[in-house]
């Protein structure tokens, strides 16, 4: 159903319960990137454009307050570093003094980001064996 206001036609129909989308955003991507996007949107059961819209809006709404994969990986690697050292000492019957524990925490804080970035690089390069060492 369309009404005329002046000389401009304005649609008064609602589109599936949502506001009209009349702004287009575009970008150029490689064939490999398109294949990845196509496969991922298909797995999600969404059309490519709808999936891309959801991903873009989710990212835009998350803001800078959300943790990204690098931050999460940094904390996971930090825990791994700490637990590996502590459990190794416990398994061999050693006791850790308060000073040793504090030194360990300082060492973990100083090195966890670099170790996490190394691990992420290995994952991206497909070097699965290196992640568990």
C-alpha angles and dihedrals in degrees: 000000000000129000126197119232109184104317097323120095113225123191113226093187119112115227110230092316096306139098120270114271107218105154119088124205120191141177138176119248136177123257089252091052090049091051090051093048092046093050093045094048090046091052088051090051093240135122111254095249094047092047092049091049091052093048093048094048093045090053093045092049095046091067125186093304095078123090117244128212092266093055093046092046090050091056093044091050090047090055090046092051092048096045094045092056096041095045091046089056093046093048091054093048097253125141121219118223122220090253092051090050092050090048089050092051091050090049092049092048091049096048109028097088094053091046091049093050089049090051092048090050090051091050092049090049091050095242096146097168094061094061096072099048 
